[in-house]
Amino acid sequence: MDVSARTRPQIEALIAEFAFRVDHRDGEGVAELFIPEGSYSLGAIARLRGRAQIAEFYDRRRSTGPRTSRHLFTNLHVRTVDLDAGRARGTCVLNLHAAQGTRPRPLSPVMIADYDDEYLRAADGTWRFVRRDVSVVFGQVPALLNGSP
């Protein structure tokens, strides 16, 4: 099925908001972008279930000190599961640059990964993540909670 011309930009905005909250707010509010029982899998680093675990992950991440990151999501491919029911799936590519400390930092590419996502449109028309699963293509998921990049 084709994805409507309205749906794709809304999902792109959700992904951009995710990156903004991680990069500019140290993860504050990321959990709100998921449905209450949503899941976020970061490979062997973390398998998070529900908004509380996702929020706790970013709270712990902030506790390690200042971090500079840029999550650059590209190549979004959205495929409809059931647009009438407000469900869709998509894959996008993450190019991550990150380092502990404040900016400016030396250019430090960390990884390239595929994000396999499932989305749900709420009654108010807002799209949320049902799940995000990270699959590393190059590099590795950063060990965020021990001060590594």
C-alpha positions in Angstrom: 0.0 0.0 0.0 1.1 3.5 -0.6 1.6 5.8 2.4 -0.5 8.9 2.2 1.2 12.2 1.4 0.1 13.4 4.8 1.3 10.4 6.8 5.0 10.4 5.7 5.7 14.0 6.8 4.1 13.2 10.2 6.2 10.2 10.7 9.3 12.1 9.6 8.4 14.8 12.2 8.1 12.1 14.9 11.6 10.8 14.1 13.0 14.3 14.0 11.5 15.1 17.3 13.1 11.9 18.8 16.5 13.1 17.5 16.0 16.7 18.8 15.0 15.5 22.3 18.1 13.2 22.5 20.5 15.7 21.1 19.2 19.0 22.5 17.4 17.9 25.7 19.6 15.0 26.8 16.7 12.6 26.2 14.2 14.5 28.3 10.7 13.7 27.0 11.8 10.9 24.6 9.5 8.4 26.5 6.5 10.5 25.6 7.1 9.8 21.9 6.2 6.1 22.6 2.8 4.6 23.3 2.6 3.8 27.1 3.6 0.2 26.6 6.1 0.9 23.7 9.4 -0.8 23.4 12.9 0.4 22.5 15.7 -2.1 21.8 19.3 -0.9 21.7 20.9 -4.2 20.9 22.8 -5.7 23.9 22.9 -2.4 25.7 19.2 -2.1 26.6 15.8 -3.6 25.9 13.3 -1.1 27.3 9.6 -1.7 27.8 7.2 1.0 28.6 7.6 4.8 29.1 8.9 4.4 32.6 11.9 2.3 31.5 12.6 4.5 28.6 12.5 7.6 30.8 14.7 5.9 33.4 17.3 5.0 30.7 17.6 8.7 29.7 17.7 9.8 33.3 20.7 7.4 33.9 22.3 8.6 30.7 22.1 12.3 31.9 23.7 11.3 35.2 26.9 10.4 33.5 27.6 14.0 32.7 27.5 16.2 29.7 27.3 14.5 26.3 27.3 16.0 22.8 25.5 14.0 20.1 23.8 14.3 16.8 21.4 11.7 15.6 21.1 12.1 11.8 18.2 10.0 10.5 17.8 9.5 6.8 16.5 7.2 4.1 13.0 6.8 5.7 11.1 4.0 4.0 7.5 3.8 5.3 5.3 0.9 4.5 1.7 0.8 5.5 0.4 -1.9 7.7 -3.2 -0.6 8.1 -3.5 3.1 7.6 -7.3 3.1 8.3 -6.4 1.7 11.8 -3.6 4.2 12.1 -0.7 1.7 12.0 2.4 1.8 9.9 5.9 0.5 9.9 9.1 2.0 8.7 12.9 1.8 8.5 15.3 4.6 8.6 19.1 4.9 8.8 20.9 6.5 11.8 24.3 8.2 11.4 25.4 8.9 14.9 28.2 11.3 16.0 28.7 11.5 19.8 31.2 12.0 22.6 31.1 12.7 26.3 31.6 16.3 27.2 30.4 19.7 26.0 30.7 21.0 22.5 32.6 21.6 20.4 33.9 18.0 20.3 36.2 16.4 17.7 34.3 14.8 14.9 33.5 11.3 16.2 31.4 9.0 14.1 30.1 6.3 16.4 27.8 4.1 14.3 25.5 3.6 11.4 22.4 1.6 12.2 19.0 0.7 10.8 16.0 1.6 13.0 13.1 -0.7 12.4 10.0 1.1 13.7 6.3 0.5 14.2 4.0 3.6 14.5 0.5 4.1 15.9 -1.7 7.1 15.2 -3.6 8.2 18.4 -7.2 9.4 18.4 -5.9 13.0 18.3 -4.0 12.3 15.1 -0.5 12.3 16.7 1.8 9.5 15.7 3.8 7.6 18.4 6.3 4.8 18.3 5.0 1.4 19.2 8.5 0.0 19.0 12.0 1.0 17.8 14.6 -1.8 17.2 18.2 -0.8 16.5 20.3 -3.0 14.2 23.9 -1.9 13.9 25.4 -1.9 10.4 28.8 -0.2 11.2 30.4 0.5 14.6 28.6 -0.4 17.8 25.9 0.8 20.1 27.6 3.2 22.5 28.0 2.1 26.1 26.1 5.1 27.3 25.9 4.3 30.9 29.6 3.9 31.6 30.9 7.1 30.1 31.9 5.6 26.7 30.9 7.4 23.5 
